[in-house]
Amino acid sequence: MSVTSGFYNSLNGDRKYNTVQISNLFDGIINDGIFMSIGTSMMGVANSGMSVNVGVGRAWFDHTWTHNDAVLAKTLSDSDLLLNRIDAIVLEVNATEAVRFNDIKIVNGTPSSVPVNPTLASEPALHQYPLAYIYVGAGVTEITQANITNMVGTASCPFVTGVLETINIDSLIAQWETQWSEWLTDTQNDTATWTADQRASFLAWVDQQRTDFVAWVTVLQNDMTAFQNASETDFITWFNNVKGQLSTDVAGNLQNQINAIIEQEFYRYHGLMSKQTDVVKDETGYVSSVVETSSDAISTTTFTKTDNVQTATTEIVPSTGTLNYTKTSVVTTTESGYAVAESFISTFKA
């Protein structure tokens, strides 16, 4: 049939028209696309979890209209654990006899380390128009707005702005890409400058630490040299003194030193040492301490008493050597008499 026309009233069924003929009425008046002025033009917006909302809008594709009068939530399949993929939300025009219906669906992409947009149907009776592409990263549990690339307004799914008019935003997207590229370049330059500054600061800090360490090692070496020289001088002095004592009559000098030590210990054993003893009493007349002072040591004995325990503690501070000594005697009254416990300790002088 080369010439068609309409519409006329039917007489006894002689004028019948199908949907294509009715839709052809709008050919040349409305072009295919999403109406820009209705609702939110079916734009995709992240919802929660793996859900994406498709906005309110109206479309005209392939001589058919589609109206979405409320926000429509579409839930994507779970993400792959290891690979990424790109899913598509599409407006599907299905003119097959078994369906004859338009719908908004999700077309799953193929998981891959480098995912690509899924292939959409483009047949005479089945056509899919992309409303948005969604990047589904490996292991994600939530889709963010940054993962959504809206295609409404592009050449593959243009805007209808009015009768006889459509618009696509490919040029606008190109402008956005240019602005993004410029921003990215500026950011990379700023990052490189900051990195260079931080590197220079770090190297300067390392150089200063190296200088400080060398100075510290030099001081330490000088101190060690001074200590070595002083120790060597002390040793030579001591050695010369000992050598003087042993150089002429070794046996005689040693015997004299032994005799002096024996004589000194004899005096100590028999108590023939000069000393002073001070006895201190408390307010009750009880002896609280005894202090013995001699040229060898200071010995202080203190006494304490409880109900059935008497304790005598003697602290001996020698005039020579590096140790002090403490003797403790504890006398405890028992049923059969007394029990005496003695202990001795030595401590380094302060």
MARVEX-697050 format. One line per field, with one value per residue: residue number from 1; residue in three letters; x, y, z of N, C-alpha, C in turn. Coordinates in steps of 0.02 Angstrom, whole numbers. Layout:
<rs>
drenti	[NUM ...]
dopa	[ALA ...]
n.px	[X ...]
n.py	[Y ...]
n.pz	[Z ...]
ca.px	[X ...]
ca.py	[Y ...]
ca.pz	[Z ...]
c.px	[X ...]
c.py	[Y ...]
c.pz	[Z ...]
</rs>
This chain:
<rs>
drenti	[1 2 3 4 5 6 7 8 9 10 11 12 13 14 15 16 17 18 19 20 21 22 23 24 25 26 27 28 29 30 31 32 33 34 35 36 37 38 39 40 41 42 43 44 45 46 47 48 49 50 51 52 53 54 55 56 57 58 59 60 61 62 63 64 65 66 67 68 69 70 71 72 73 74 75 76 77 78 79 80 81 82 83 84 85 86 87 88 89 90 91 92 93 94 95 96 97 98 99 100 101 102 103 104 105 106 107 108 109 110 111 112 113 114 115 116 117 118 119 120 121 122 123 124 125 126 127 128 129 130 131 132 133 134 135 136 137 138 139 140 141 142 143 144 145 146 147 148 149 150 151 152 153 154 155 156 157 158 159 160 161 162 163 164 165 166 167 168 169 170 171 172 173 174 175 176 177 178 179 180 181 182 183 184 185 186 187 188 189 190 191 192 193 194 195 196 197 198 199 200 201 202 203 204 205 206 207 208 209 210 211 212 213 214 215 216 217 218 219 220 221 222 223 224 225 226 227 228 229 230 231 232 233 234 235 236 237 238 239 240 241 242 243 244 245 246 247 248 249 250 251 252 253 254 255 256 257 258 259 260 261 262 263 264 265 266 267 268 269 270 271 272 273 274 275 276 277 278 279 280 281 282 283 284 285 286 287 288 289 290 291 292 293 294 295 296 297 298 299 300 301 302 303 304 305 306 307 308 309 310 311 312 313 314 315 316 317 318 319 320 321 322 323 324 325 326 327 328 329 330 331 332 333 334 335 336 337 338 339 340 341 342 343 344 345 346 347 348 349 350]
dopa	[MET SER VAL THR SER GLY PHE TYR ASN SER LEU ASN GLY ASP ARG LYS TYR ASN THR VAL GLN ILE SER ASN LEU PHE ASP GLY ILE ILE ASN ASP GLY ILE PHE MET SER ILE GLY THR SER MET MET GLY VAL ALA ASN SER GLY MET SER VAL ASN VAL GLY VAL GLY ARG ALA TRP PHE ASP HIS THR TRP THR HIS ASN ASP ALA VAL LEU ALA LYS THR LEU SER ASP SER ASP LEU LEU LEU ASN ARG ILE ASP ALA ILE VAL LEU GLU VAL ASN ALA THR GLU ALA VAL ARG PHE ASN ASP ILE LYS ILE VAL ASN GLY THR PRO SER SER VAL PRO VAL ASN PRO THR LEU ALA SER GLU PRO ALA LEU HIS GLN TYR PRO LEU ALA TYR ILE TYR VAL GLY ALA GLY VAL THR GLU ILE THR GLN ALA ASN ILE THR ASN MET VAL GLY THR ALA SER CYS PRO PHE VAL THR GLY VAL LEU GLU THR ILE ASN ILE ASP SER LEU ILE ALA GLN TRP GLU THR GLN TRP SER GLU TRP LEU THR ASP THR GLN ASN ASP THR ALA THR TRP THR ALA ASP GLN ARG ALA SER PHE LEU ALA TRP VAL ASP GLN GLN ARG THR ASP PHE VAL ALA TRP VAL THR VAL LEU GLN ASN ASP MET THR ALA PHE GLN ASN ALA SER GLU THR ASP PHE ILE THR TRP PHE ASN ASN VAL LYS GLY GLN LEU SER THR ASP VAL ALA GLY ASN LEU GLN ASN GLN ILE ASN ALA ILE ILE GLU GLN GLU PHE TYR ARG TYR HIS GLY LEU MET SER LYS GLN THR ASP VAL VAL LYS ASP GLU THR GLY TYR VAL SER SER VAL VAL GLU THR SER SER ASP ALA ILE SER THR THR THR PHE THR LYS THR ASP ASN VAL GLN THR ALA THR THR GLU ILE VAL PRO SER THR GLY THR LEU ASN TYR THR LYS THR SER VAL VAL THR THR THR GLU SER GLY TYR ALA VAL ALA GLU SER PHE ILE SER THR PHE LYS ALA]
n.px	[43 41 -12 -88 -219 -322 -420 -574 -749 -814 -909 -1008 -893 -795 -688 -549 -422 -252 -137 -14 -47 -120 -21 64 14 84 208 342 298 321 475 575 614 650 537 584 525 442 413 557 623 651 775 914 940 1038 982 969 1080 1090 1002 922 839 719 668 514 430 401 399 431 445 477 347 268 208 272 241 297 235 273 408 519 589 730 816 980 1074 1173 1344 1492 1618 1752 1765 1726 1578 1464 1303 1145 1008 861 741 626 557 441 375 333 216 187 210 195 215 283 424 524 682 819 974 1094 1272 1426 1535 1702 1879 1904 1772 1636 1503 1343 1274 1136 966 920 813 686 562 594 670 793 823 950 934 1020 1188 1264 1400 1461 1558 1681 1630 1554 1422 1336 1265 1325 1294 1398 1428 1338 1297 1203 1108 1007 963 1071 1141 1100 986 890 833 664 613 506 370 419 552 707 839 1010 1138 1270 1369 1373 1414 1541 1597 1595 1685 1801 1818 1835 1953 2042 2034 2084 2214 2266 2255 2342 2462 2471 2481 2602 2690 2672 2719 2853 2897 2878 2968 3089 3092 3099 3223 3307 3286 3340 3474 3507 3489 3591 3703 3692 3707 3839 3906 3873 3935 4068 4085 4064 4172 4278 4252 4272 4407 4463 4424 4494 4626 4631 4606 4717 4818 4786 4805 4943 4996 4952 5017 5152 5162 5137 5243 5347 5335 5365 5488 5619 5635 5543 5484 5505 5430 5300 5285 5287 5168 5077 5100 5055 4920 4883 4909 4817 4694 4706 4694 4563 4492 4512 4455 4532 4524 4511 4366 4202 4059 3889 3744 3573 3422 3243 3094 3044 3150 3197 3320 3344 3433 3604 3757 3909 4063 4207 4373 4362 4226 4052 3935 3769 3645 3479 3334 3180 3017 2880 2728 2771 2888 3055 3166 3326 3418 3561 3657 3795 3916 4053 4210 4285 4279 4140 4020 3880 3822 3696 3630 3506 3420 3297 3201 3090 2961 2921 2820 2905 3019 3134 3149 3271 3305 3418 3478 3569 3618 3688 3719 3746 3838 3765]
n.py	[-59 101 228 301 356 452 510 417 397 235 132 1 -70 -38 47 30 50 29 30 78 158 256 308 357 480 570 575 672 775 749 698 550 519 573 669 828 920 858 796 724 683 546 521 436 403 375 264 171 47 -76 -15 88 237 277 422 519 532 554 471 454 336 243 254 238 278 306 314 358 378 391 386 258 117 21 -128 -183 -332 -430 -382 -444 -544 -531 -468 -323 -240 -170 -114 -83 30 26 89 -10 -50 -155 -232 -355 -487 -567 -487 -337 -212 -78 -53 -23 -80 -181 -214 -331 -317 -395 -472 -416 -379 -266 -190 -169 -73 -155 -246 -183 -220 -203 -210 -230 -256 -252 -145 -66 73 165 226 249 207 98 82 -59 -101 -226 -326 -225 -157 -57 67 221 394 434 322 315 345 450 435 499 626 616 566 434 425 543 710 768 922 996 1016 950 960 902 871 845 816 797 888 964 868 845 968 961 855 915 1016 934 868 977 1014 897 897 1014 976 866 933 1017 919 859 967 985 860 868 973 915 810 879 942 830 774 877 869 741 765 855 773 682 766 805 680 646 747 711 585 627 703 599 516 601 612 478 465 556 494 374 421 477 363 288 367 360 223 210 288 213 93 131 162 38 -31 38 -4 -139 -150 -153 -237 -362 -472 -428 -308 -356 -440 -348 -279 -382 -409 -289 -295 -409 -366 -261 -330 -409 -314 -275 -394 -416 -305 -189 -65 109 191 269 257 285 288 289 335 314 412 335 279 168 84 141 149 113 186 160 228 225 230 142 115 161 105 73 27 -13 -33 -117 -156 -264 -346 -483 -488 -443 -337 -312 -206 -184 -69 -53 55 57 146 134 55 -8 -53 -62 -135 -235 -304 -404 -450 -550 -578 -689 -723 -879 -1023 -1110 -1037 -935 -882 -852 -762 -727 -617 -562 -430 -345 -187 -74 76 238]
n.pz	[0 -53 -34 102 211 323 461 437 459 491 386 402 438 345 358 442 563 620 763 722 613 679 764 668 644 720 666 608 684 821 878 916 1088 1261 1352 1394 1480 1569 1728 1804 1694 1685 1744 1820 1992 2136 2262 2392 2458 2335 2252 2127 2087 1962 1884 1872 1715 1535 1377 1200 1083 936 878 991 1155 1321 1492 1649 1800 1932 2052 2015 2084 2050 2075 2074 2029 2145 2172 2088 2168 2131 2006 1903 1836 1712 1721 1638 1641 1555 1436 1370 1216 1161 1032 994 955 1064 1173 1163 1236 1332 1442 1591 1621 1690 1619 1633 1642 1585 1699 1721 1720 1652 1623 1503 1424 1421 1281 1195 1146 977 870 741 805 938 1044 1141 1243 1319 1481 1587 1633 1750 1854 1928 2052 2103 2237 2299 2401 2392 2286 2228 2183 2104 2034 1934 1767 1682 1535 1473 1364 1284 1124 1106 1180 1167 1219 1209 1171 1128 1010 856 893 957 1074 1113 1233 1203 1168 1284 1376 1322 1351 1490 1508 1460 1556 1668 1632 1632 1767 1826 1775 1834 1968 1971 1942 2054 2152 2115 2137 2275 2320 2280 2361 2488 2478 2466 2591 2673 2634 2675 2812 2836 2804 2906 3018 2993 3005 3140 3199 3164 3234 3364 3374 3363 3481 3573 3542 3580 3717 3754 3724 3816 3935 3923 3925 4054 4133 4099 4153 4291 4311 4285 4388 4500 4473 4478 4612 4674 4617 4676 4805 4797 4736 4798 4919 4907 4978 5109 5116 5090 5201 5304 5279 5298 5434 5489 5461 5534 5664 5675 5663 5779 5880 5853 5879 6017 6068 6081 6023 6000 6044 6053 6151 6150 6244 6225 6300 6312 6358 6462 6523 6463 6366 6208 6101 6051 6014 5937 5904 5808 5733 5630 5600 5615 5726 5750 5860 5878 5981 5992 6056 6075 6129 6153 6083 6055 5971 5904 5808 5716 5633 5532 5479 5388 5385 5272 5109 5008 5055 5169 5324 5400 5546 5615 5758 5826 5964 6028 6143 6205 6257 6318 6340 6259 6087 5969 5824 5695 5569 5423 5316 5174 5099 4964 4984 4987]
ca.px	[0 86 -45 -136 -249 -369 -464 -642 -797 -822 -976 -1010 -826 -752 -631 -517 -354 -214 -101 40 -76 -138 42 93 -12 133 271 357 277 360 530 587 655 621 514 627 486 396 444 630 648 673 845 930 967 1055 933 1005 1103 1100 941 926 773 708 623 451 441 362 441 400 493 451 274 233 224 284 232 314 203 299 478 521 651 755 869 1030 1098 1232 1407 1538 1668 1818 1765 1680 1534 1423 1234 1108 936 839 670 619 497 434 315 318 146 179 219 161 217 346 440 591 714 891 1012 1157 1333 1468 1591 1768 1926 1894 1703 1609 1429 1310 1244 1064 927 904 780 624 507 620 721 808 855 982 920 1080 1234 1286 1462 1455 1625 1686 1621 1517 1355 1295 1277 1324 1278 1458 1430 1284 1306 1138 1113 951 989 1126 1118 1067 921 888 777 614 601 443 348 469 619 742 903 1054 1187 1337 1416 1380 1457 1609 1622 1610 1746 1858 1828 1862 2023 2081 2039 2127 2283 2286 2264 2404 2518 2475 2506 2674 2725 2671 2763 2922 2911 2885 3030 3144 3093 3122 3295 3341 3284 3387 3541 3518 3498 3658 3751 3687 3735 3913 3929 3867 3989 4131 4086 4072 4242 4320 4242 4304 4480 4479 4417 4549 4687 4628 4614 4787 4858 4774 4837 5016 5009 4945 5069 5215 5159 5148 5311 5393 5330 5390 5548 5681 5630 5474 5462 5503 5373 5239 5280 5269 5097 5041 5106 5012 4850 4873 4907 4754 4640 4714 4664 4490 4466 4514 4424 4583 4517 4485 4299 4157 3994 3835 3683 3516 3362 3181 3066 3028 3212 3215 3373 3316 3486 3674 3798 3980 4100 4279 4403 4345 4156 4000 3887 3710 3599 3415 3294 3107 2986 2807 2704 2814 2943 3105 3207 3386 3442 3626 3679 3867 3939 4126 4240 4311 4240 4080 3960 3857 3799 3642 3616 3442 3408 3228 3191 3018 2945 2881 2797 2961 3076 3143 3174 3311 3317 3464 3486 3621 3615 3736 3694 3795 3833 3733]
ca.py	[0 159 289 290 418 442 454 425 354 170 109 -71 -97 -30 89 5 77 -2 77 110 212 310 339 394 547 613 576 739 824 732 652 503 542 583 737 864 963 819 763 728 655 477 519 387 431 322 258 142 -20 -87 10 152 264 308 478 527 558 528 459 435 298 192 264 219 322 274 363 335 432 392 363 185 89 -39 -156 -219 -395 -424 -373 -501 -537 -517 -430 -267 -245 -111 -130 -29 38 41 92 -62 -48 -224 -235 -424 -505 -599 -439 -274 -173 -43 -62 0 -141 -181 -261 -344 -321 -454 -457 -415 -333 -203 -199 -125 -68 -213 -238 -175 -245 -153 -249 -195 -264 -248 -93 -44 138 171 284 260 151 96 45 -102 -124 -291 -329 -169 -171 4 108 293 434 437 261 318 389 459 440 539 688 601 545 368 433 616 747 800 986 1022 990 952 974 859 899 800 854 773 945 982 817 858 1025 936 815 962 1046 882 857 1034 1009 841 918 1061 938 827 979 1037 861 851 1021 969 803 892 1012 869 772 924 950 767 767 925 841 685 794 883 717 655 813 800 616 650 789 672 535 662 717 535 494 644 592 413 476 587 443 327 453 483 296 268 405 331 158 219 311 156 43 157 157 -33 -49 66 -45 -207 -151 -166 -298 -384 -514 -389 -261 -395 -464 -291 -265 -437 -399 -233 -318 -455 -326 -224 -378 -429 -261 -277 -454 -409 -243 -140 -9 170 205 303 224 328 251 334 307 352 447 288 252 108 97 137 138 117 207 151 263 213 250 93 113 184 51 98 -27 12 -85 -108 -209 -269 -387 -541 -488 -391 -335 -270 -195 -152 -45 -40 95 59 208 119 5 15 -86 -56 -200 -232 -366 -400 -505 -548 -623 -701 -761 -939 -1055 -1145 -992 -884 -902 -798 -768 -675 -611 -513 -406 -293 -142 -26 143 287]
ca.pz	[0 -60 -10 155 235 378 480 415 493 460 369 400 448 287 376 503 571 675 806 685 574 726 786 612 646 753 628 584 735 882 866 971 1143 1327 1358 1442 1525 1610 1785 1807 1631 1695 1764 1872 2055 2184 2316 2449 2441 2263 2219 2090 2071 1897 1895 1834 1648 1479 1319 1136 1043 890 870 1053 1212 1387 1546 1717 1839 2001 2056 2007 2112 2017 2115 2035 2056 2188 2136 2086 2220 2105 1943 1897 1778 1700 1706 1605 1650 1487 1418 1319 1174 1137 989 973 968 1130 1228 1147 1298 1348 1513 1613 1644 1701 1578 1668 1604 1595 1744 1689 1751 1614 1599 1451 1426 1391 1215 1202 1089 925 818 720 853 1007 1046 1209 1244 1384 1524 1628 1644 1820 1866 1988 2070 2135 2309 2329 2426 2385 2227 2241 2123 2062 1993 1884 1709 1650 1462 1449 1337 1237 1057 1110 1214 1168 1247 1167 1203 1105 945 803 918 1005 1094 1150 1272 1190 1172 1355 1407 1300 1391 1558 1504 1455 1622 1712 1613 1656 1840 1842 1761 1887 2030 1964 1948 2124 2189 2100 2173 2347 2330 2274 2422 2544 2468 2482 2664 2703 2623 2719 2880 2839 2806 2973 3064 2981 3034 3213 3220 3159 3290 3425 3373 3376 3554 3608 3533 3622 3787 3764 3724 3880 3987 3915 3949 4128 4161 4090 4203 4358 4314 4289 4456 4546 4459 4503 4685 4691 4596 4726 4865 4786 4695 4835 4960 4897 5034 5171 5114 5097 5270 5347 5269 5331 5507 5509 5458 5591 5725 5675 5677 5849 5920 5845 5912 6090 6088 6100 5978 6031 6021 6099 6153 6175 6259 6224 6332 6297 6416 6516 6548 6425 6317 6141 6051 6072 5957 5947 5852 5808 5671 5579 5582 5662 5736 5785 5877 5904 6013 5992 6095 6076 6185 6166 6034 6061 5910 5906 5740 5717 5568 5535 5422 5390 5359 5206 5073 4972 5081 5238 5349 5449 5582 5650 5806 5849 6021 6038 6203 6192 6318 6351 6351 6208 6021 5941 5752 5674 5496 5403 5247 5156 5047 4939 5012 4943]
c.px	[45 56 -94 -162 -296 -376 -535 -687 -805 -896 -975 -940 -780 -692 -604 -444 -319 -174 -46 12 -96 -74 74 69 41 200 281 335 316 413 541 631 617 600 551 586 441 434 518 662 678 748 856 963 980 1004 969 1024 1116 1040 954 855 773 654 560 467 397 409 400 454 455 375 235 253 232 279 250 290 226 371 479 589 669 816 915 1048 1159 1295 1448 1592 1736 1819 1713 1632 1496 1353 1201 1035 908 763 662 552 492 368 299 247 136 182 177 156 285 359 510 624 788 922 1080 1216 1372 1527 1658 1814 1924 1824 1684 1533 1398 1281 1168 1029 912 877 715 569 530 678 730 847 886 962 982 1122 1260 1347 1455 1524 1624 1675 1581 1448 1309 1316 1273 1310 1337 1463 1381 1301 1239 1148 1055 978 1048 1097 1081 1000 908 828 728 596 535 424 402 541 644 808 945 1108 1257 1388 1427 1424 1530 1639 1639 1675 1807 1872 1858 1936 2067 2089 2087 2200 2308 2299 2328 2465 2527 2503 2581 2715 2730 2719 2836 2942 2922 2949 3091 3150 3120 3198 3334 3342 3334 3459 3556 3528 3567 3711 3751 3718 3811 3941 3927 3921 4056 4139 4098 4144 4289 4314 4277 4380 4502 4476 4475 4615 4688 4637 4686 4832 4849 4808 4913 5036 5006 5002 5137 5218 5172 5219 5362 5394 5366 5459 5610 5679 5558 5448 5456 5444 5307 5230 5260 5195 5054 5041 5059 4939 4836 4866 4841 4696 4644 4682 4588 4460 4462 4487 4474 4582 4489 4415 4259 4089 3943 3773 3625 3455 3301 3154 3049 3091 3234 3267 3344 3369 3554 3715 3871 4017 4174 4307 4385 4273 4113 3948 3830 3661 3536 3374 3221 3077 2911 2788 2752 2872 2989 3151 3265 3413 3507 3646 3751 3887 4015 4151 4271 4267 4177 4015 3945 3826 3745 3631 3552 3434 3338 3219 3116 3007 2900 2860 2854 3021 3078 3166 3209 3323 3362 3470 3536 3610 3669 3707 3750 3783 3802 3785]
c.py	[62 223 270 358 402 507 470 377 288 157 35 -102 -87 16 65 29 42 52 113 168 271 346 379 466 596 615 646 793 813 682 607 534 547 656 774 900 925 783 776 691 586 471 468 420 374 323 234 70 -24 -61 78 173 293 361 476 555 526 523 441 401 249 194 242 269 280 327 330 390 434 367 287 159 25 -64 -199 -285 -383 -419 -438 -490 -513 -470 -374 -280 -178 -135 -70 -29 63 50 44 -55 -117 -230 -305 -442 -533 -548 -376 -228 -138 -48 -33 -59 -129 -233 -270 -346 -384 -436 -463 -368 -266 -207 -149 -123 -130 -196 -236 -199 -188 -190 -212 -199 -258 -199 -70 21 149 235 301 197 155 53 7 -131 -191 -284 -272 -192 -111 42 182 330 438 376 264 368 394 470 480 607 677 577 478 371 508 645 767 865 1017 992 1003 961 918 893 843 842 826 829 966 933 827 916 1003 896 859 994 996 870 914 1031 954 861 965 1024 898 872 1001 980 851 905 1006 911 824 931 966 829 815 933 888 758 815 899 784 712 822 828 687 699 807 735 617 692 750 619 567 677 653 510 536 624 525 420 506 536 393 357 458 415 272 303 376 263 164 242 254 106 66 152 85 -54 -22 24 -112 -208 -172 -232 -323 -422 -474 -341 -298 -419 -408 -276 -319 -427 -343 -254 -364 -416 -289 -270 -403 -378 -263 -336 -447 -343 -190 -79 51 183 241 271 272 286 301 299 348 382 401 259 189 127 87 126 146 133 201 181 250 237 203 100 148 130 77 41 3 -47 -66 -168 -205 -315 -443 -546 -429 -395 -287 -266 -155 -134 -23 -4 99 126 197 67 35 -13 -63 -123 -190 -301 -357 -462 -497 -601 -628 -744 -819 -970 -1088 -1100 -937 -916 -841 -812 -710 -677 -555 -495 -354 -253 -96 42 190 333]
c.pz	[0 -33 44 177 292 418 456 454 454 446 358 401 390 301 444 505 629 712 769 645 619 748 731 609 673 718 598 632 799 862 927 1025 1208 1332 1414 1496 1572 1666 1790 1748 1638 1711 1820 1932 2104 2241 2379 2430 2366 2223 2186 2073 2001 1905 1852 1765 1595 1418 1258 1094 999 886 932 1108 1276 1440 1613 1765 1912 2000 2058 2032 2075 2056 2071 2068 2100 2145 2137 2138 2193 2045 1945 1838 1770 1681 1672 1628 1584 1485 1359 1283 1140 1098 965 993 1038 1187 1216 1208 1304 1422 1526 1647 1659 1655 1611 1620 1621 1642 1709 1728 1716 1584 1545 1457 1393 1323 1222 1138 1041 864 798 773 926 1008 1118 1206 1314 1421 1566 1627 1716 1827 1932 2003 2105 2210 2339 2351 2420 2322 2247 2177 2076 2016 1935 1829 1673 1575 1432 1426 1291 1171 1059 1145 1222 1206 1192 1202 1182 1038 893 828 963 1021 1124 1182 1262 1194 1244 1391 1386 1339 1461 1559 1499 1522 1671 1697 1639 1732 1861 1831 1815 1952 2028 1972 2021 2166 2178 2136 2247 2363 2328 2336 2482 2539 2487 2558 2698 2695 2666 2791 2888 2843 2876 3024 3056 3012 3110 3237 3217 3217 3355 3430 3389 3451 3593 3602 3576 3695 3801 3767 3791 3937 3984 3941 4025 4160 4156 4141 4273 4365 4322 4360 4506 4536 4485 4579 4707 4674 4647 4789 4857 4752 4733 4871 4957 4957 5098 5172 5123 5169 5317 5340 5303 5407 5529 5510 5518 5656 5731 5693 5749 5895 5915 5884 5987 6113 6109 6053 6015 6001 6074 6093 6185 6183 6264 6254 6311 6361 6474 6548 6513 6373 6247 6088 6084 6010 5976 5888 5860 5741 5614 5554 5634 5665 5778 5796 5907 5929 6009 6028 6087 6133 6201 6118 6049 6001 5921 5834 5742 5645 5573 5470 5425 5361 5290 5173 5043 5000 5152 5258 5401 5479 5622 5694 5833 5904 6034 6099 6184 6259 6356 6363 6299 6142 5991 5867 5731 5597 5481 5330 5236 5099 5025 4970 4961 4912]
</rs>
